[in-house]
Amino acid sequence: MAEHRWIGYLVWALLLGAVFAWECVGLIRADDAVPTFSDAVDATMRYPAGRWALFALWLWLGWHTFIRGWHFLLRDMR
């Protein structure tokens, strides 16, 4: 079971590394039309529905990352 956990961490590290590399390429080669993550966020924030969607995504991510994972902190309290 521990092998699966490390595979998951490796996949997430590769995905985040690829996103970071794409952002770096987009920022270094500004003369090309390579869209960066910040360009996508700017285009989404242009409209009120996009702002609400990003806010909802931010709340969802924060809830599932921080609040939902707190049960392990409360497990030993009796």
JOZILIN-V354085 format. One record per pair of residues at least 24 apart in sequence whose ideal C-beta (glycine too) atoms are under 8 Angstrom apart, sorted by sequence separation. I is the first residue (numbers start at 1). J is the second residue. D is the distance in whole Angstrom. If there is no record, write none. Layout:
i-><I | I>
j-><J | J>
d-><D | D>
This chain:
none
